[in-house]
Amino acid sequence: DVRQLHTAAQQLVERYPNLRAAFTAAADGTPVQVISDAVEVPWQEMDLRWVVDKPGAVQRDLAADKARGFEMDAAPLLRFTLYRTDAAAWQLGITGHHILLDGWSLPLLLRDLLVLYAGAGSALEPVTEYRDYLQWLGTRDEAASLSQWSDSLAGVSDATLLAPQAGAGADGLAKVVAALDVDLSKRLAGVAAELGVTVNTVVQSAWGILLSRLTGRSDVVFGATVSGRPADLPGVESMVGLFINTLPVRVRVDNQAAVADLLSAQQRGQADLLDHHYVGLTEIQRVCGVGAQFDSLVVFESYPIDTEALAAVGDVNGMRVVDVDVDADNTEYPMTLIVTAEPTLSLTLKYRTNRFTEAEAVTLGARLVRVLEAVADDPRALVGDIEILDEAELKQLVDQSTAPAAPPAVSSQSVAAALMLVVEDDPEAPAIYAGEDEVSYDELARRSSRLARALIGKGIGPGDVVALATPRSAESVVATWAVLAAGAAVWHTTPESAADEGVALALRPAELAALAAEAAELPSHPVTYADRTRSLVSTDPALVVSAGDGARSVLTQEQALTGAAQLRTEHGIDYESRTFTRAVAGPLALAEFLAWAMAGAATVIADGDDLAELLAEEEVTHAFLTPAEAAADIPDVTINR
């Protein structure tokens, strides 16, 4: 009965005052909510019985209706469309603004709609009004809650960013689905029960481990949706309205810890924040700073539509509900993981098409499944033993590996990755001695990562050559690391040669200072493949060097790693070494850089007329000198010409 269903929709809006809400601004600009005493529900009917592609026609019209949006000051922010698809078949489309409803509210609305259609509205329980929740909010100590959030995110200094830079393609929303089989779903549920954690915690922890591997960080943050319904508010479970909230989730990934310990710690940390789920994300990020920022979201749907229950209620007056479909995840995050748990775990990755390709999303989903399989297989195993790559990817890494057999401390495909391994080995170790200043490897990595992102923002990446024409300084070392982190090749040269053909960008002192200023507010966590403009492979150029006759040579990533290993082996350079050169360009400058940077040693930047005295004062162990410089009497220093 179409007329009766229309009447039920009208009664539904009349039953819930907040469904009649409009939103506008007061005279002083403050946003306010206005509840109308009465509104007419927007209702339209479409006859599609003669349309060939009925499902497609319904979906296209619903998509167009969704794209229309709403005038926020005109209630209700809700529309109904009834599609007739056969003589005795209809589809009811409901389009609503998220400010009115969350996912939890949808089954409640559908239940009431069908009861009203059955003419049994008097049997419904009185509405627990949304204003009760608003009054509850007014009793909260937001300052204390923000302090709790600040404590929980203390020490996270940078945003956790997974997505690559936006590409040139059109932006849109797409999805891939990875369904877990019954056995894996049951085993994960068993692990959760054994450890006293939720399946949601298991999935969030797995996502955190995956983010850690992909970003190169041991401390990551992503967003998660929470119901936002306070347990101490009577009747909250039956309220219709917007309670859902997006909040930061921090995962500390200790590779030496057992998976079970990580899961338990994660559960405890989240439990400590339960009373503070009402705080808005904007306020949390304002107080906690950049560390509370992220670009991936995890949505664990715990409010499945019970179609059997709805059918039982609605199987009256000749109408029977046969299916319910919800499209409530119009996310703006580059990557959103949506998890449903019934009947088995299913992972849907929704992604922005200008940030990820379908192949990248499929790979991400497959790697997450591998993490979950490892958790289910042995929760007592070490986090660091979890392998996210499949056999084909592992074989490719082995085939492309360029690390020499002895004695190198790294086994990486790129100079940038090798440098990050050195940083991870001892972040606080000194990397640069420049006069009175000492720069640690951690500081060097952070400064160079910011600068690398500024370079990437200018389109610099693998295959490009950046000319660095600056005096030898701590800033020039940071710039060298930054170019390599971006995946480009660095060429130490003179200001006159910096603009030569084939150079993508020239950095003289003025340009480097300007670039550093641009980079000051950029994230400082390590640059990964997701940040770069293109993929970085072992055959890409890493270093360009000019000989005395002006001829140039190019070292690939592979050749640079091999050369560094040979230097360390031949000259006994290790983490206790201090290297020095006066050369700003050419083979000596190149050799000195390769020697110290990938050995965890320190480079000395100093001036002085008396070379022997300078080397002694700075405790230099390995000097890279010209023949004329090397002719001086310099005891206790390994001379490299």
Backbone hydrogen bonds, N-H to C=O, Kabsch-Sander energy under -0.5 kcal/mol:
donor,donor_aa,acceptor,acceptor_aa,energy
5,L,1,D,-2.1
6,H,2,V,-2.4
7,T,3,R,-2.3
8,A,4,Q,-2.1
9,A,5,L,-2.1
10,Q,6,H,-2.0
11,Q,7,T,-2.5
12,L,8,A,-2.1
13,V,9,A,-1.7
14,E,10,Q,-1.8
15,R,11,Q,-1.9
16,Y,12,L,-1.4
19,L,16,Y,-1.6
20,R,17,P,-1.9
21,A,18,N,-1.0
22,A,34,V,-2.3
23,F,72,M,-3.6
24,T,32,V,-2.3
26,A,30,T,-3.0
29,G,26,A,-2.0
32,V,24,T,-3.2
34,V,22,A,-2.9
36,S,20,R,-1.8
36,S,34,V,-0.6
41,V,39,V,-0.6
44,Q,80,F,-1.5
46,M,82,L,-2.7
48,L,46,M,-0.7
48,L,84,R,-2.9
51,V,48,L,-1.6
54,K,52,V,-1.4
57,A,53,D,-2.3
58,V,54,K,-2.4
59,Q,55,P,-2.5
60,R,56,G,-2.6
61,D,57,A,-2.1
62,L,58,V,-2.6
63,A,59,Q,-2.5
64,A,60,R,-2.1
65,D,61,D,-2.5
66,K,62,L,-2.5
67,A,63,A,-2.2
68,R,64,A,-1.3
69,G,65,D,-0.7
69,G,66,K,-0.8
72,M,70,F,-0.8
74,A,71,E,-2.2
75,A,73,D,-0.5
78,L,76,P,-1.1
79,R,95,T,-2.7
80,F,42,P,-2.1
81,T,93,G,-2.6
82,L,44,Q,-2.7
83,Y,81,T,-0.6
83,Y,91,Q,-3.5
84,R,46,M,-3.1
84,R,82,L,-0.5
85,T,83,Y,-0.7
85,T,89,A,-2.0
86,D,89,A,-1.5
89,A,86,D,-1.0
91,Q,83,Y,-2.6
93,G,81,T,-3.6
93,G,91,Q,-0.6
95,T,79,R,-2.4
95,T,93,G,-0.5
96,G,94,I,-0.5
97,H,77,L,-2.2
100,L,97,H,-2.0
101,L,97,H,-0.9
102,D,241,G,-0.9
105,S,102,D,-0.9
106,L,102,D,-0.7
106,L,103,G,-0.8
108,L,104,W,-0.6
109,L,105,S,-2.4
110,L,106,L,-2.6
111,R,107,P,-2.4
112,D,108,L,-2.2
113,L,109,L,-2.8
114,L,110,L,-2.1
115,V,111,R,-2.2
116,L,112,D,-2.8
117,Y,113,L,-2.2
118,A,114,L,-1.9
119,G,116,L,-1.4
120,A,115,V,-2.4
123,A,120,A,-2.0
124,L,121,G,-1.5
129,E,127,V,-0.9
132,D,129,E,-1.6
133,Y,129,E,-0.5
133,Y,130,Y,-0.7
134,L,130,Y,-1.7
135,Q,131,R,-2.4
136,W,132,D,-2.0
137,L,133,Y,-2.5
138,G,134,L,-1.4
139,T,136,W,-1.6
140,R,137,L,-1.7
142,E,140,R,-1.1
145,S,141,D,-1.9
146,L,142,E,-2.9
147,S,143,A,-1.9
148,Q,144,A,-1.7
149,W,145,S,-2.2
150,S,146,L,-2.5
151,D,147,S,-2.2
152,S,148,Q,-2.1
153,L,149,W,-1.5
154,A,151,D,-0.9
156,V,153,L,-1.8
157,S,155,G,-0.9
160,T,293,Q,-2.0
161,L,159,A,-0.8
162,L,160,T,-0.5
167,G,354,N,-3.7
174,A,351,Y,-2.3
176,V,349,L,-1.7
178,A,347,L,-3.5
179,A,177,V,-0.5
180,L,345,L,-2.5
185,S,181,D,-2.3
186,K,182,V,-2.5
187,R,183,D,-2.4
188,L,184,L,-2.4
189,A,185,S,-2.1
190,G,186,K,-2.2
191,V,187,R,-2.3
192,A,188,L,-2.4
193,A,189,A,-2.4
194,E,190,G,-2.6
195,L,191,V,-2.1
196,G,192,A,-1.0
197,V,192,A,-2.6
202,V,198,T,-1.7
203,V,199,V,-2.4
204,Q,200,N,-2.8
205,S,201,T,-2.5
206,A,202,V,-2.1
207,W,203,V,-2.5
208,G,204,Q,-2.3
209,I,205,S,-2.4
210,L,206,A,-2.3
211,L,207,W,-2.7
212,S,208,G,-2.3
213,R,209,I,-2.0
214,L,210,L,-2.3
215,T,211,L,-2.4
216,G,212,S,-1.5
217,R,212,S,-0.9
220,V,251,V,-2.3
222,F,249,V,-2.0
223,G,296,S,-2.8
224,A,247,L,-2.1
225,T,298,V,-1.7
226,V,245,N,-2.7
233,L,230,P,-1.6
236,V,233,L,-1.8
238,S,235,G,-1.5
239,M,236,V,-1.3
241,G,239,M,-0.5
243,F,241,G,-0.8
245,N,226,V,-2.1
247,L,224,A,-2.7
247,L,245,N,-0.5
249,V,222,F,-3.2
251,V,220,V,-2.7
253,V,218,S,-3.1
253,V,251,V,-0.7
254,D,252,R,-0.9
255,N,253,V,-0.8
257,A,254,D,-1.9
259,V,381,A,-2.7
260,A,379,P,-2.8
262,L,258,A,-1.9
263,L,259,V,-2.5
264,S,260,A,-2.4
265,A,261,D,-2.5
266,Q,262,L,-2.3
267,Q,263,L,-2.3
268,R,264,S,-2.3
269,G,265,A,-2.4
270,Q,266,Q,-2.1
271,A,267,Q,-2.2
272,D,268,R,-1.8
273,L,270,Q,-1.0
274,L,271,A,-1.2
276,H,273,L,-2.2
277,H,274,L,-1.3
279,V,276,H,-1.1
284,I,280,G,-2.0
285,Q,281,L,-2.8
286,R,282,T,-1.9
287,V,283,E,-2.1
288,C,284,I,-3.0
289,G,285,Q,-1.7
291,G,288,C,-0.6
292,A,289,G,-1.8
293,Q,290,V,-1.9
295,D,160,T,-1.1
297,L,335,M,-2.0
298,V,223,G,-2.4
299,V,337,L,-3.6
300,F,298,V,-0.6
301,E,299,V,-0.8
301,E,339,V,-2.9
302,S,300,F,-0.8
306,D,304,P,-0.5
307,T,305,I,-1.4
310,L,306,D,-2.2
311,A,307,T,-2.5
312,A,308,E,-2.1
313,V,309,A,-2.0
314,G,310,L,-2.9
315,D,311,A,-1.3
316,V,314,G,-2.6
316,V,319,M,-0.8
319,M,316,V,-2.4
328,A,326,V,-0.5
331,T,329,D,-2.0
335,M,295,D,-1.2
336,T,350,K,-2.9
337,L,297,L,-3.4
338,I,336,T,-0.6
338,I,348,T,-3.4
339,V,299,V,-3.6
339,V,337,L,-0.6
340,T,346,S,-2.1
341,A,301,E,-0.6
346,S,340,T,-2.4
347,L,178,A,-2.7
348,T,338,I,-2.9
348,T,346,S,-0.6
349,L,176,V,-2.9
349,L,347,L,-0.5
350,K,336,T,-2.9
350,K,348,T,-0.7
351,Y,174,A,-2.5
352,R,334,P,-2.0
353,T,172,G,-2.1
355,R,352,R,-1.8
356,F,352,R,-2.0
361,A,357,T,-2.1
362,V,358,E,-2.6
363,T,359,A,-2.4
364,L,360,E,-2.4
365,G,361,A,-2.4
366,A,362,V,-2.4
367,R,363,T,-2.3
368,L,364,L,-2.1
369,V,365,G,-2.2
370,R,366,A,-1.9
371,V,367,R,-1.9
372,L,368,L,-2.4
373,E,369,V,-2.6
374,A,370,R,-2.1
375,V,371,V,-2.1
376,A,372,L,-2.4
377,D,373,E,-2.5
378,D,374,A,-2.1
381,A,378,D,-1.7
383,V,257,A,-2.8
384,G,255,N,-2.3
385,D,382,L,-1.4
386,I,383,V,-1.8
388,I,386,I,-0.6
394,L,390,D,-2.5
395,K,391,E,-2.5
396,Q,392,A,-2.1
397,L,393,E,-2.1
398,V,394,L,-2.2
399,D,395,K,-2.8
400,Q,396,Q,-2.1
401,S,397,L,-1.0
401,S,398,V,-0.6
418,A,414,S,-2.1
419,L,415,V,-2.6
420,M,416,A,-1.9
421,L,417,A,-1.8
422,V,418,A,-1.7
423,V,419,L,-2.0
424,E,420,M,-2.5
425,D,421,L,-1.7
426,D,422,V,-1.3
429,A,426,D,-1.6
431,A,439,V,-3.3
432,I,439,V,-2.0
433,Y,603,T,-2.6
434,A,432,I,-0.6
434,A,437,D,-2.6
435,G,605,I,-0.9
437,D,434,A,-2.2
439,V,432,I,-2.5
440,S,438,E,-0.5
441,Y,429,A,-2.3
442,D,427,P,-2.8
444,L,440,S,-2.5
445,A,441,Y,-2.6
446,R,442,D,-2.3
447,R,443,E,-2.8
448,S,444,L,-2.4
449,S,445,A,-2.0
450,R,446,R,-2.0
451,L,447,R,-2.0
452,A,448,S,-2.6
453,R,449,S,-1.9
454,A,450,R,-1.6
455,L,451,L,-2.0
456,I,452,A,-2.8
457,G,453,R,-2.2
458,K,454,A,-0.7
458,K,455,L,-1.1
459,G,456,I,-2.2
460,I,455,L,-2.2
463,G,487,G,-0.6
464,D,461,G,-2.2
466,V,489,A,-3.1
467,A,465,V,-0.5
467,A,505,L,-2.4
468,L,466,V,-0.5
468,L,491,W,-2.7
469,A,467,A,-0.7
469,A,507,L,-2.3
477,V,473,S,-1.8
478,V,474,A,-2.3
479,A,475,E,-2.3
480,T,476,S,-2.1
481,W,477,V,-2.3
482,A,478,V,-2.3
483,V,479,A,-2.5
484,L,480,T,-1.9
485,A,481,W,-2.5
486,A,482,A,-2.2
487,G,484,L,-0.9
488,A,483,V,-1.8
489,A,464,D,-2.9
490,V,542,A,-2.0
491,W,466,V,-2.5
492,H,544,V,-0.7
493,T,468,L,-1.9
493,T,491,W,-0.6
497,S,494,T,-0.6
498,A,494,T,-1.1
500,D,497,S,-2.0
503,V,500,D,-1.6
504,A,465,V,-2.5
504,A,502,G,-0.6
505,L,465,V,-1.1
507,L,467,A,-3.2
508,R,506,A,-0.6
512,L,508,R,-3.0
513,A,509,P,-2.2
514,A,510,A,-2.1
515,L,511,E,-2.4
516,A,512,L,-2.4
517,A,513,A,-1.9
518,E,514,A,-1.9
519,A,515,L,-1.9
520,A,516,A,-0.7
520,A,517,A,-0.7
521,E,518,E,-0.5
522,L,519,A,-1.9
531,D,528,T,-1.6
532,R,528,T,-1.2
537,V,535,S,-0.5
540,D,537,V,-1.8
542,A,555,L,-3.3
543,L,555,L,-1.8
544,V,490,V,-2.3
545,V,553,S,-2.5
547,A,551,A,-2.9
550,G,547,A,-1.9
553,S,545,V,-2.6
555,L,543,L,-3.2
556,T,554,V,-0.5
557,Q,540,D,-2.2
558,E,538,S,-2.3
560,A,556,T,-2.7
561,L,557,Q,-2.0
562,T,558,E,-2.2
563,G,559,Q,-2.8
564,A,560,A,-2.3
565,A,561,L,-2.1
566,Q,562,T,-2.2
567,L,563,G,-2.3
568,R,564,A,-2.2
569,T,565,A,-2.2
570,E,566,Q,-3.0
571,H,567,L,-2.1
572,G,568,R,-0.9
573,I,568,R,-1.1
577,S,574,D,-2.1
579,T,602,A,-2.8
580,F,622,H,-1.7
581,T,604,V,-0.6
582,R,624,F,-0.5
586,G,492,H,-0.7
589,A,585,A,-0.6
590,L,586,G,-2.1
591,A,587,P,-2.9
592,E,588,L,-2.6
593,F,589,A,-2.0
594,L,590,L,-2.5
595,A,591,A,-2.3
596,W,592,E,-2.0
597,A,593,F,-2.2
598,M,594,L,-0.9
599,A,596,W,-1.3
600,G,596,W,-0.7
601,A,596,W,-1.8
602,A,577,S,-1.8
603,T,431,A,-2.6
604,V,579,T,-2.8
605,I,433,Y,-3.4
606,A,604,V,-0.6
611,L,609,D,-1.2
614,L,610,D,-2.5
615,L,611,L,-2.7
616,A,612,A,-1.9
617,E,613,E,-2.7
618,E,614,L,-2.2
619,E,616,A,-0.9
620,V,615,L,-2.3
621,T,578,R,-2.5
622,H,578,R,-2.3
623,A,638,T,-2.8
624,F,580,F,-3.2
625,L,623,A,-0.7
625,L,640,N,-1.7
630,A,626,T,-2.9
631,A,627,P,-1.0
632,A,629,E,-1.5
634,I,632,A,-1.2
637,V,634,I,-0.6
638,T,621,T,-2.7
639,I,637,V,-0.5
640,N,623,A,-3.0
